[in-house]
């Protein structure tokens, strides 16, 4: 994302103490917050006196010619104020007893006059060009260009977009759809271009209608494995279809037999050990399907560092345009504990500069009441390229926004307004996820670490932080660098089920397999000179296997029969 779009509008909490002003028995202390693109928030605490004193009020002068009065019989008062222009204002709080001033405190407040603007794309079911109840928001990512005053300033791939701006009032932002889900046609407006004016409008709406596709639909999936822990693991799969015409799909999850199947949502069509099948209907660009499965371990628990194999296969009705993205095979490492709010990255460990990273964030409402609104804030490493961000999928409609924190780091905010995520008594219905890709920057030095973690906010509760995931560029400086002339052989090629990779000892520590359109379908660690990879579940076709490690990067093509 272009930096010009996000000029220091991250939420900043400044709790400042402005002295203790006393008069006999009363003391008031002032605090304020400067949240991004919303009303200034003021808080006044009263101490002293005896219990609840009748007749106490607080009069506040905001420095812009306006004032307000609040009751402060209790220990505090809190309220917001919206300034209509930027500037530095002198704010004064006066504590009154039966109308007479007894104590006051004054300080300066700086208003930067920030505005939030957003693009909302929806399926205009009744063709009236008005977003209203009954219309569905698009949840399949699309690509949109943003320009300001006729100059393109950003391009991003997302579902719904919002950003904060401190541009002058009257500035016009224009949104132009570059790539939309198949089978959709823009109707409101038909040019698939819409604008918003800073200060006078909040949302720019773009309506579409479903026209179906002639070239076939395309089902795909994204997978998140929770943990896996020594005693418990989860799997969340989101099946998407960019076509607005609903299609059916059968999802077969084959989880490691080291675990026992415990529960799933929605209810599976069949369960045979750890092979679970769902017959899904109505998968479309506005109705992705998410399934959740819980697995447990009988005593004794697993050992941290063990590996867990799982596969996820979509079979479908005839006519799908691309079936190479219907299989995902994962090999995960058992962790010492399980956390339902978790961050993961693929590929893991050592990577090369420019590598495409897939981040997945899982969250779970562990409370005893539904979570009405959830947002996730992901502070990115300075070593990833924000311009390459792409949203892959989410378990519910999500607004994506971008900002910078107080130290200048890029922050992505995933906002799930009105998600109404059920409480922890509803297994499988209290979970959510969001997945995105972003590239490591080119030209990074060997040994550069790319760390990432996210904060999850459930309504007004305190933030829940995920674990930290880490990638390292190239080879750490303390390890001798080997040449990239290491031999690599794979056989048999073509292959039916087991592919064998033969390398020099310690030359490589990770392999990944991608299909012909660049989607990762399998990752696995390498610990011996001869590695066996089970590719039986992959559809027939051509694939590329990539080896990474001290020996550099090796890529070879193979055919799956």
N, C-alpha and C positions, 0 to 999 in steps of 0.2 A: 504494500500500500504506500502511496506517496505521502511523504511527511507533511506536505502543505495542508493536508486535510485535517490534521489532528494537532492543533497548536495548544499544548499545555492545558488540557481540559479534564485531566484525571481528577477523580474525587480527592480532595485534600482536606484532612481533618486537622484543624489548628485549635487546640485547646489552650488558651492563654489566660493567665491569671493577672488581673489588673488591680492588684492591691486589695487590702481590706479597708473599706470605708465604714467607719462605725459612728454611731450616735447613741450614746448611752448603752442600750442593750442589744442593738441590731447591727448585723454585718451582712453585706451583700457582695457576692463574687460573680463576675461576669465571664462567660465563655461564648465562643461563637464557632460555627462551622462554615466553610466555604465549599459546599458541594458543587460538583460539575453540573452546569446547566440547569440549576433549579434555584428555588428561593434561598436567600441567606437564612441561616438558622441561628437564633439567639437563645441562650439559656442563662437564667439568673437564679442563683442559690441564696436563700436567706437563712441565716443562723442567728441565734440569740432569741431573746423573748421567752415567753412561757407558753408552750403548746400552740394551739391554733388561735391566733389573735384576730378577732373580728375587726374589720375596717381597714386592713392593710391592702393596698393596691400598688401596682408597679406601672409607672408611666414611662414609655420609651419614646425618645425622639430619634428618628432614623437619619437625620441630617439632610434629608431631601425635601424638607418642608412638611413631612407627614409625621404623625405620632399615633400611639395606641395605648390603651390602658388594659391591664390584666389583673385579675385577683391573685393575690399571693398569700392567702391565709395559710396555705400549707408551706412546705419548705422550699418550693421552687416554682418557676414558671418557664415555659418554653414556647416559642412561636417563630413563625417565619415572616419574611418580608421580601417583596420583589421590587428591585430597583429597575427603573426604566431607562437608565443610561449609565454608562461606565464612569467611574471616578472614585475618589477617596472621600468618604463621608465620616463625619463625627457622630458617633452613636452615644447617647446618654440614657442611662437607666436611673430613674428616681423612685425611691421607696416612699410611699405616702401613707400616713396614718390619719384617717378621717379627713383626707384632703390636704394635709400639711406635710411638706417635704421633711424627712428626717435623715435621709442618707442618700448618696448618689455615687455613680461611677461612670466615667466617660472614656472612650477609646476610639481609634480610627478603624474603619472597615473599608477595604478596597473591593469594589464591584467591577468585575471584568465583563459583565453582560454577555453571557454565553447562551447560545440557543441550540436545541436539539432538533435535527431534521431527520426524516426517515422515509424509506421507500417500502411500500407494502404491496405485494403482488397477490392476486386472488383469482379464483375461478368465479366468474360472474354468471351464476347459475340461471338467473332470470333475465339476463341481458338488458339490465336497466342502468348500467354504468355507475352503480352505487354499491359500495361495500356495506353490507347489512347482514343481519342474522340470516343464516342459511347459506351464505356464500362461504366457500372454503379457501383458506390461505394455502398457497403453494408450499410444499415442504421438500420438493426436489430441487437441488441447487441449480441456479442459472447464473450466467455471466452478464454483468452490467457495467457499462462505462459511466463515469461521473465527470461532468465538466462544470466549471465555474466561470461565468461571464464568457461562455463560448470556448473556453480553453479546457481540453481534457486534462484532468488532474489525477484520475485513478481508474483502475479496472479491478473488479473483484468477483469472486464466485461465491454465492451465498444463497439464502432463501429469502430472508427479509433483512433490510439493512438500515442501521441508524448511525449517525455520527454527530458529534458536537462541534459547533463552529463559533468563532468569535468574529466572523466576517461582519461588515457593516450591515445595518438594516437595509433591506431592499435587494441584497445580493441574491442572484438567481442561480440555483443549482439545477442542472438538467441530468436526468437519468435516461440512458439509452440501452435497451436490451440488445446484447450482442449474440447471446446464445440462450435459447429457452428450451424447456423440456419438449420432447417430440410430441406431436399430436395436438399442440396448443396453437391457437391463433390469437394475436392481440386484437382486442376490440375497443378498449377504452384507455388510451386512444389507439387507433388502428396502426399508427406509426411505431408503436412500442417505445415511445419516447414521451416523457412527462417531466414537469419542472416543479420546483418549490421555491418560494420567496422567503428569505430569512425575515422573521418578525411578523409575518402575516399568516403563514401556514405552517403546520406541524408535520403532516403526512403528505407524501405524494403517492397516489394510488395508481396501479396499473392493472387493468382487468383483462382476462383472457376467457376464451371459450374453447371447449374440447371439439376438435375436428377429427380425431383418430389418426392413425398412421397407416400408410400403404406399404412401408418397408419392413414392418414387423416391430414388435416391442422388444424390450431388453431388460430382463430381470437381473439384478445383481445383489450382492450382500456385503455387509460389513460385520465383523465379529469382534467382540470384546470378551476376554476371559478374565474373570475376577480372581485374583490370587495368582495361580492356584495355591491355596494354603495347605498346611500339613493335615488339617482336619476338615477343610471345606473348600469348595470352589464353585464358581458360577460361570455361566456362559450366556451372553446376550447377543442375539443376532437380529439385525435390521435388514429386511428384504425390501428393496426399492425397485421402482419401475418408472422411468421418465415419461412413459406414455400415459396420457390422461384417461385412456380407456382401461377399465379394470381387467386384470387377468389373474388366473389362478396359478398357484405354485405349490409344490410339495417340498418341504425342507426336511432333510434327514441329518440329524446331529449324531455323530459317533464319538462319544467321549471316552476318555481313558478308563479301562476296567479297574484301575487302581482306586476309583471312586465308585460309590453307589448312587444311583439316581434317587433323589429325594422328593422333588417337587418341580412344577413347571407352570408357567402362565404364558399364553392361554393353555388350556388342557390339551395335551398331545392327542393325535389321532391313534397312535400306537406307541407302546414302550416294550422293548425287548432288551433287558439288561440295561446297558448304557447307550443303546441306539434308540433315539427318540425321533418320532416323525410327526410333523404337523402338515395338515392339508389346509393351505391358506387360500382365501378367496378375496377378490376385490383389491388386489395390489395395483396402485396407480400413483401418478405424480402427486396427488393430494392425500393419498391413504397408504403410506408405507406400513408394513407390518413388522412389529417387534415381538420376539419371543424370548423368554427367560427360562433358564433351567438351573436348578440348585442340586449340587452333588455333595455328599458327605463321605467321610472315611471311617470305617469301623476300626476299633482299636486293634493293633497299635497304629498310631498316626504315621504319616509318611515322613521321609527324611528330607530336610531342606537341601536343595541342590539336585534332587531327582528330577527327571523329565516327565512331562505329561503330553501325550499325543492326542489330538482331536481333529476331526474333519467335519465340514459343513457343506452339504451338497444340495443344490436346487435342481429339481426336475420340474418340467413345465409342459403346458400344452404345446402343440406344434405351432410353428411359425415364428419362433423367437429369432431375432436378427443375429444375436451373438451369444454363444453358450460358453465361451472361454472364461467368462467371469462368474461362473456358477459353482465353482469349487474353491474352498479355502481349506488348507491343511496347516495346522499349527503345531509347533513343538514348544511348550512353555516350561519354565523352570519352577519347581516347587519352592515357595517362600516359607519362612518360619512362621508367618502369621497371615491372616486374611483381613483385608480392609475393604468394606463395600464401596468406599469412596476412593477411587484409585486412578492413577495415571499410568499409561503404558505407551511405549514407542516401538515402532518397527521400521527398519531393522534396529537391533540392539547392539550395544558395544561399539567396537571399532568400525568407523565408516570413512569414506573418502569425502573430500570437499565437494560440495554440490549435490550430495546425496539427497534424494527425496525422502523425507521423514513423515511417517504416518503416526499421528498422536491420537489416542483414544482416552476420553475421560468418562469414567463411570461414577454415578452418584446414586445414593439410596436414602430415602426418607426413613430414618430409624426412630422417628418420634411417634407419639401416640395420637397425632392429628394430621390431617392432610396438609401438604405444603402447597399453598396457593400460588406462590411466585418463587421461582428459583433462578438464580443467575450464577454463572461460572466466570471467574476472572483468571485468565492465563497470562502470566508475565513471561514474555518470550526472551530467549537468550539474544544477546547482541550479535551472535554468530549465525543467525538464520535470516533469510531474505523475506521480508514482509510482503514484497511484491508477488511472491509465489504462493501466497496463502490460497487454499481452496477448501471449502467446506465439502465433506464427503457425505455425511448423513447425520441425522439426529433422531432421537426417539419421539420427539414432538416438535411442533413448529418453534423455530428459534430465530430471534433477532440477533444479528451479529454487528458488533460495534468495535471501534478501534480507538485507542487513546495512548497517552504516555503517562507513566507514573512520575513521582516527584524527582526521581533520579534520571529520567529520560529514557527508561526502558519501554519498549512497545508492549502494550497490553491489549489482548483480545477479550472482549466480553461477550459471552453467549447468554442471552436473556430469554427465559421461558415464562413469559407473562401468562397468568391464568392456567398454568399447567395442571393444577389440582392433583398433585401426585399423592396417591393414597398412603396411609400410614403403614407402619411395619407389620400390622396384623394381616395385611394383604400381600402374601408372598408373590413375587413376580410382578406385582402391580405398583410397587413402591420404588421401582428402579428406573433410571434414565441414563442416557449416554449421548455424547456428541463426539464426532470424529472428523479430523481435518488433516490436510497435508501441507507441508511447507518445506522448502529446500534449505539445507545448510549452504552458507555462502561459499562461493568459489574462492580459491586462493588461500584458504585457511592453512596455517602452519600445522605440521604434525604435532600431536600432543594437545591441540586445542580442545577444551571440554565444552560440550553443549548440554547444559543442565536445564531441566524444566520441571515445574510443578504448578498446580492450579489451586485456587481457593473456591470453595463451593458455598453459596449463601442460600439458606433455606428461610424464606420470609425474613423476619427481623432477628433471627438467631445469629449467634456469633459464627464467624467463618469456620468452615471445616477444610483443613489443608490436606491435599493429597500427598502421597510419597513423591520423591524426586527421582526422575529418570535421567540417565546420563549417556551421552555418546562421546566418543573420543575420535578426533580426526587423525587418520594415518597411524603412525607408530609413535608411541611415547619416546622422548629424546633419549631416555636412558637405555633403550633397547636398540641393539644394532640393526641397521636397516639391511634387509636382504634384497637382492635384485629381483626384478620382475620376470626373470627367465626360468622360474621354477616350472617344472613339467606338471601337467594336469591331464588326466585321461578319465573319460567316463564310458561306461559300458554296462549292459548292451545298448546299442543305439541303432535302430529304434528299440524301445523298451515297453514291456507290458506292465510290470508291477514294481520290481526292485531295480533301482538305478544305483550303480556302484561308482563312487568317485575315488580315484587313486591320486594322491599327492605326496610331496615330500613332507616329512615330519615337521610339525610346527610352522609350516608355510602359511596355512590359512586356519582361521578359527570360526568362520561363519559362511553359510551358503544361503542363497535365496534363489527361488525360481519365479520367473515372471512369464506371463503370456505374451502374445504378439502385440497387444496394445499397451504393454507396460505395467499391467496390474500384478502385484505380488500375490502369488497363490500358495507359497510355502516358504518357510524359513527354518533353518536348523543349524545348530552348532556343530563344529568339527573338532574332534579331540584326538583322532587317530589317523594314520596315513591312509586308511581305507574306510570310507564312510558309506553306509547303506541308507538309501532314501526310498521310502515307500511312496510311489507315484500312482498306485493302482487307482485311486479315486479321481485322478485328473481325467478330464475329457480328452478324447483323441485330438491330436493337433501338434503344432510346433511350439516349443518353449525355449527359454534361455535360462541357463544356470550361471549364477555369478558367485565366485569365491572371493572372499576378502580376508586380509590378515597381514602378517609381516611380509608375505610374498607379494603384496600389492593387490591388484584386482585382476581376475581372470574370468572371461565370459566365453561360454560355449553353447551352441545350439544343439537340441536333441528333439527327437520325435517320440511322442507317446502314441502307441498303437491302440 
